[in-house]
Amino acid sequence: MAHMRIGVVFPQTEISPDREDVRAYAERVEALGYSHILAYDHVLGADPEVHEPWNGPYDVRTTFHEPLVLFGYLAAITTLELVTGIIILPQRQTALVAKQAAEVDLLTGGRFRLGVGLGWNAVEYEALGKTFSDRGKRMGEQVELMRRLWTEPVVTHAGTYETVTGAGIAPLPTQRPIPVWFGAASPAAYRRTGRLADGWFPQVPPGRWLDEAQEIVAEAAVGAGRDPALLGLEGRVSWSDAGTGKLVDHAGRWRDAGATHLSVNTMGAGLGSVGAHLDTLAQVADALGLS
């Protein structure tokens, strides 16, 4: 699977706050031959007792390292590509995300992909002072503005949601522009991906649903005058008690579906310690022929 770059999902919810655990994880992942570390994003968790009934996958007790600050630390430790998968862009200030992303890109020497998406947690949006209901409409303009901020020293932009008057960020990033990948889980998101993204993270496995999603993405890309073959595609496989055989089979199906990248997720399998996550990733690396 040499032509499909294989990385790991940073075990946000199961790694301790200890920076030495974070360091040990990154160093070992690189030594095992993985290509990148992908990190999920949540700024705040909601208290289920206040927000009953609560059906979200995370709550106020779920641990999350802030991805862009985390990546500033990891940039000094590893030469792996660092990937947000995804930053909840519409709940953040566009120019500030562009500035932070440019800094991470500089510190990593251009080994950075900014994955963005809409998120699902209205509680988080409220606390960050951003509206939840129009987040999809706002995100497209945010991406277009960030690309200008990464490539033009001075930007003037008067849009529907964003205004910048004769201002810019310095220094500009290494990658001009930084690749922006979209998390996508609906026809509207697939169309936005085709029009605007450099790559995407499907939320469905290979098969009928992915085929249908790829068709929508490709149609939107062609409609926007873009070549859909140039869009990256990152799949995700999860470790389970079924072992490496099932995982390798799933990875192969992603490769056959045209995935350019793949991330291995070890969360949710009851592994607990950082050491257990790393031991599992060593087994997976061996099974996938990385080491």
KEFIZA-831999 format. One record per residue (C-alpha): x, y, z. Coordinates in Angstrom, 2 decimals, always signed. Each point is the difference from the previous one (the first is absolute). Layout:
KEFIZA-831999
[r [X; Y; Z]];
...
This chain:
KEFIZA-831999
[r [+0.00; +0.00; +0.00]];
[r [+2.95; +2.27; -0.62]];
[r [-1.93; +2.48; -2.12]];
[r [-2.58; +0.59; +2.76]];
[r [+1.48; +2.05; +2.84]];
[r [-0.91; -1.54; +3.36]];
[r [-0.15; +2.02; +3.20]];
[r [-1.62; -0.17; +3.43]];
[r [-2.85; +1.69; +1.82]];
[r [+1.37; +1.73; +3.11]];
[r [-1.87; -1.71; +2.88]];
[r [-1.48; +3.25; +1.30]];
[r [-2.52; -1.49; +2.39]];
[r [+2.32; -2.66; +1.43]];
[r [+3.39; +1.72; +0.31]];
[r [+0.98; +1.69; +3.22]];
[r [+0.68; +3.75; +0.39]];
[r [+3.66; -0.91; +0.66]];
[r [+2.22; +1.55; -2.68]];
[r [+2.48; -2.86; +0.32]];
[r [-2.72; -2.43; -1.06]];
[r [-0.71; +2.23; -2.99]];
[r [+3.71; +0.08; -0.85]];
[r [+0.40; -3.78; +0.38]];
[r [-3.01; -0.58; -2.24]];
[r [+1.26; +2.25; -2.81]];
[r [+3.55; -1.33; +0.08]];
[r [-1.09; -3.64; -0.08]];
[r [-2.57; +0.57; -2.77]];
[r [+2.72; +1.51; -2.18]];
[r [+2.42; -2.84; +0.78]];
[r [-2.66; -2.54; -1.01]];
[r [-0.14; +1.46; -3.51]];
[r [-3.32; +1.84; +0.04]];
[r [-0.26; +3.10; -2.17]];
[r [-2.20; +2.35; +2.01]];
[r [-1.87; +0.73; +3.22]];
[r [-3.62; +1.10; -0.30]];
[r [-1.71; +1.76; +2.92]];
[r [-3.70; +0.59; +0.68]];
[r [-1.25; +3.33; +1.36]];
[r [-2.35; +1.14; +2.73]];
[r [+0.55; +3.19; +1.97]];
[r [-2.70; -0.62; +2.60]];
[r [-2.05; -2.93; +1.20]];
[r [-3.61; +0.28; +1.14]];
[r [-1.26; -1.12; +3.42]];
[r [-2.64; -2.70; -0.67]];
[r [-1.82; +0.87; +3.25]];
[r [-0.54; +3.55; -1.23]];
[r [-0.83; -1.04; -3.58]];
[r [-2.36; -2.96; +0.51]];
[r [-0.56; -2.16; -1.97]];
[r [+3.60; -0.05; -1.25]];
[r [+0.75; -2.22; -3.01]];
[r [+3.38; +1.36; -1.10]];
[r [+3.02; -2.31; -0.22]];
[r [+2.02; +2.29; +2.30]];
[r [-0.82; +2.01; +3.10]];
[r [+1.64; +2.23; +2.60]];
[r [+2.03; -2.93; +1.38]];
[r [+1.56; -0.92; -3.37]];
[r [+3.63; +1.10; -0.35]];
[r [+1.17; +1.95; -3.05]];
[r [+3.44; +1.52; -0.61]];
[r [-0.41; +3.17; -2.09]];
[r [+1.28; -1.08; -3.44]];
[r [+1.85; +3.10; -1.22]];
[r [+1.79; +0.60; +3.30]];
[r [+0.75; -3.73; +0.21]];
[r [+1.48; +0.16; -3.49]];
[r [+2.30; +2.84; +1.02]];
[r [+1.43; -2.39; +2.62]];
[r [+0.10; -3.01; -2.35]];
[r [+1.77; +2.03; -2.71]];
[r [+3.07; +0.10; +2.24]];
[r [-0.15; -3.75; +0.70]];
[r [-0.87; -1.70; -3.29]];
[r [+0.33; +0.40; -3.76]];
[r [-3.36; -1.67; -0.59]];
[r [-2.70; +1.84; -1.93]];
[r [-2.53; +1.50; +2.44]];
[r [-3.66; +0.00; -0.95]];
[r [-3.13; +1.43; +1.61]];
[r [-2.84; -2.38; -0.57]];
[r [-1.90; +2.22; +0.43]];
[r [+0.18; +3.54; +1.42]];
[r [-3.56; +1.30; +0.50]];
[r [+0.58; +3.04; -2.16]];
[r [-3.27; +2.00; +0.24]];
[r [+0.22; +0.23; +3.80]];
[r [+3.39; +1.71; -0.31]];
[r [+1.18; +3.40; -1.25]];
[r [+1.14; -0.44; -3.59]];
[r [+3.02; +2.29; +0.04]];
[r [+1.23; -1.48; +3.29]];
[r [-0.24; -3.58; -1.37]];
[r [+1.90; +1.17; -3.10]];
[r [+2.72; +1.49; +2.22]];
[r [+0.26; -3.08; +2.23]];
[r [+0.06; -2.33; -3.00]];
[r [+2.74; +2.07; -1.64]];
[r [+2.07; -0.28; +3.18]];
[r [-0.42; -3.78; +0.18]];
[r [+0.90; -0.25; -3.68]];
[r [+3.19; +1.98; +0.58]];
[r [+0.98; -1.99; +3.10]];
[r [-0.53; -3.31; -1.83]];
[r [+1.81; +1.14; -3.14]];
[r [-3.15; -0.37; -2.08]];
[r [-1.09; -3.36; +1.38]];
[r [-3.52; +1.04; +0.94]];
[r [-3.50; -0.63; -1.29]];
[r [-2.91; +2.02; +1.37]];
[r [-3.08; -2.19; +0.13]];
[r [-3.16; +2.01; +0.70]];
[r [-3.64; -0.79; +0.63]];
[r [-3.25; +1.23; +1.47]];
[r [-0.23; -1.86; +3.31]];
[r [-3.24; -0.98; +1.72]];
[r [+0.10; +1.60; +3.46]];
[r [-2.17; +3.12; +0.27]];
[r [+1.10; +0.44; +3.64]];
[r [+3.57; +0.50; -1.17]];
[r [-1.01; +2.53; -2.67]];
[r [-1.95; +2.05; +2.55]];
[r [+2.96; +0.13; +2.39]];
[r [+2.30; +1.16; -2.82]];
[r [-2.40; +2.71; -1.12]];
[r [-0.82; -1.43; -3.45]];
[r [-3.36; -0.92; -1.53]];
[r [-0.71; -3.69; -0.53]];
[r [-2.81; +0.10; -2.56]];
[r [+1.94; +1.64; -2.87]];
[r [+3.32; -1.78; +0.56]];
[r [-0.02; -1.78; -3.38]];
[r [-0.61; +3.19; -1.94]];
[r [+2.77; +1.80; +1.88]];
[r [+2.67; -2.67; -0.41]];
[r [+0.45; +0.38; -3.77]];
[r [+0.77; +3.70; +0.32]];
[r [+2.34; -0.72; +2.91]];
[r [+2.06; -2.42; -2.13]];
[r [+0.23; +2.42; -2.92]];
[r [+1.11; +2.82; +2.33]];
[r [+2.62; -2.16; +1.73]];
[r [+1.54; -0.91; -3.34]];
[r [+0.35; +3.68; -0.86]];
[r [+1.54; +0.72; +3.41]];
[r [+2.55; -2.79; -0.56]];
[r [+1.04; +1.21; -3.45]];
[r [-0.44; +3.80; -0.07]];
[r [+1.93; +2.37; +2.30]];
[r [-2.92; +2.46; +0.08]];
[r [-3.65; -1.05; -0.31]];
[r [-3.19; +1.99; -0.39]];
[r [-3.12; -2.15; +0.19]];
[r [-3.61; +1.15; +0.40]];
[r [-2.14; -3.10; +0.04]];
[r [-3.33; -1.16; +1.38]];
[r [+1.47; -1.01; +3.35]];
[r [+3.63; +1.16; -0.01]];
[r [+1.64; +3.41; -0.31]];
[r [+3.73; +0.69; -0.27]];
[r [+1.16; +3.47; -1.00]];
[r [+3.59; +0.38; -1.18]];
[r [+1.54; -2.50; +2.41]];
[r [+2.09; -3.16; -0.12]];
[r [+1.96; -2.55; +1.97]];
[r [+3.79; -0.13; +0.18]];
[r [+1.88; -2.19; -0.36]];
[r [-1.90; -1.84; -2.70]];
[r [+0.01; -3.82; +0.30]];
[r [+2.40; -2.37; -1.74]];
[r [-2.84; -1.47; -2.06]];
[r [-1.80; +2.74; -1.89]];
[r [-2.78; -0.93; +0.42]];
[r [-0.13; -2.62; +2.73]];
[r [-2.03; -3.04; -1.16]];
[r [-3.56; +0.13; +1.33]];
[r [-1.85; -3.30; +0.36]];
[r [-3.68; -0.33; +0.87]];
[r [-1.82; -2.38; +2.26]];
[r [-3.14; -0.89; -1.93]];
[r [-3.11; -1.94; +1.00]];
[r [-2.87; +1.41; -2.09]];
[r [-0.76; +0.82; -3.66]];
[r [+0.44; +3.72; +0.73]];
[r [+3.41; -0.70; +1.55]];
[r [+0.96; -2.23; -2.95]];
[r [-0.84; +2.81; -2.43]];
[r [+1.97; +2.51; +2.07]];
[r [+2.91; -2.45; -0.01]];
[r [-0.04; -0.28; -3.79]];
[r [-0.10; +3.77; -0.43]];
[r [+2.59; +1.03; +2.58]];
[r [+2.01; -2.74; +1.73]];
[r [+3.48; -1.34; -0.71]];
[r [-1.09; -3.33; +1.47]];
[r [-2.62; -1.49; +2.29]];
[r [-0.77; -2.37; +2.85]];
[r [-3.10; -2.10; -0.77]];
[r [-2.09; -1.12; +2.95]];
[r [-1.20; -3.18; -1.74]];
[r [+1.97; -3.20; -0.73]];
[r [+0.90; -1.26; -3.48]];
[r [-3.03; -1.35; -1.83]];
[r [-3.24; +1.38; -1.35]];
[r [-0.19; +3.08; +2.24]];
[r [+3.57; +1.03; -0.75]];
[r [-0.54; -0.57; -3.72]];
[r [-3.02; +2.31; +0.07]];
[r [+1.91; +2.63; +1.98]];
[r [+2.93; -0.13; -2.44]];
[r [-2.39; +0.54; -2.92]];
[r [-1.42; +3.14; +1.61]];
[r [+3.48; +1.33; +0.83]];
[r [+1.23; -0.65; -3.55]];
[r [-3.04; +1.62; -1.60]];
[r [+0.40; +3.12; +2.14]];
[r [+3.73; +0.16; -0.77]];
[r [-0.60; -0.18; -3.75]];
[r [-2.73; +2.62; +0.32]];
[r [+2.52; +2.31; +1.68]];
[r [+2.57; -0.59; -2.74]];
[r [+2.15; -2.26; +2.16]];
[r [+1.48; -3.44; -0.61]];
[r [-1.51; -2.42; +2.55]];
[r [+2.98; -2.33; -0.44]];
[r [+2.17; +2.58; +1.77]];
[r [-2.03; -0.14; +3.24]];
[r [+1.53; -2.02; +2.82]];
[r [-2.07; -2.54; +1.91]];
[r [+0.74; -1.17; +3.54]];
[r [-1.69; -3.08; +1.41]];
[r [+0.00; -1.21; +3.57]];
[r [+0.28; -3.48; +1.48]];
[r [-0.56; -0.87; +3.64]];
[r [+1.76; -2.58; +2.12]];
[r [-2.20; -2.58; +1.70]];
[r [+0.30; -3.36; +1.71]];
[r [-0.43; -1.58; -3.43]];
[r [+3.71; +0.73; -0.48]];
[r [+2.17; +0.99; -2.90]];
[r [-1.61; -2.23; -2.62]];
[r [-3.25; +1.96; -0.07]];
[r [+1.86; +3.31; +0.13]];
[r [+2.28; -0.93; -2.92]];
[r [-3.03; -1.07; -2.03]];
[r [-1.71; +3.33; +0.71]];
[r [+3.17; +1.89; -0.95]];
[r [+0.09; -1.87; -3.28]];
[r [-3.56; +1.00; -0.75]];
[r [+0.91; +3.64; +0.56]];
[r [+2.97; -0.37; -2.34]];
[r [-2.23; -1.56; -2.66]];
[r [-2.45; +2.91; +0.43]];
[r [+2.76; +2.43; -0.94]];
[r [+1.06; +1.24; +3.43]];
[r [+3.23; +1.99; -0.05]];
[r [+0.28; -0.06; +3.79]];
[r [-1.17; -2.21; +2.85]];
[r [-0.11; +0.51; +3.76]];
[r [+0.03; -2.76; +2.61]];
[r [-2.23; +0.74; +3.00]];
[r [+0.75; -1.84; +3.25]];
[r [-2.57; +1.81; +2.16]];
[r [-3.07; -1.78; +1.26]];
[r [+1.66; -3.41; +0.28]];
[r [+0.64; +0.14; +3.74]];
[r [+3.77; +0.33; -0.36]];
[r [+0.36; +2.53; +2.81]];
[r [+3.67; +0.93; +0.31]];
[r [+2.21; +1.69; -2.56]];
[r [+2.19; -3.09; +0.06]];
[r [-2.94; -2.20; -0.98]];
[r [-0.89; +2.31; -2.89]];
[r [+3.62; -0.13; -1.21]];
[r [+0.27; -3.78; +0.34]];
[r [-3.14; -0.32; -2.13]];
[r [+1.33; +2.44; -2.59]];
[r [+3.20; -2.07; -0.18]];
[r [-2.08; -3.09; -0.85]];
[r [-1.93; +1.96; -2.62]];
[r [+3.18; +1.47; -1.52]];
[r [+1.43; -3.48; -0.35]];
[r [-3.20; -1.35; -1.57]];
[r [-0.16; +2.89; -2.46]];
[r [+3.68; -0.32; -0.89]];
[r [+1.02; +3.43; +1.28]];
[r [+3.02; -0.99; +2.08]];
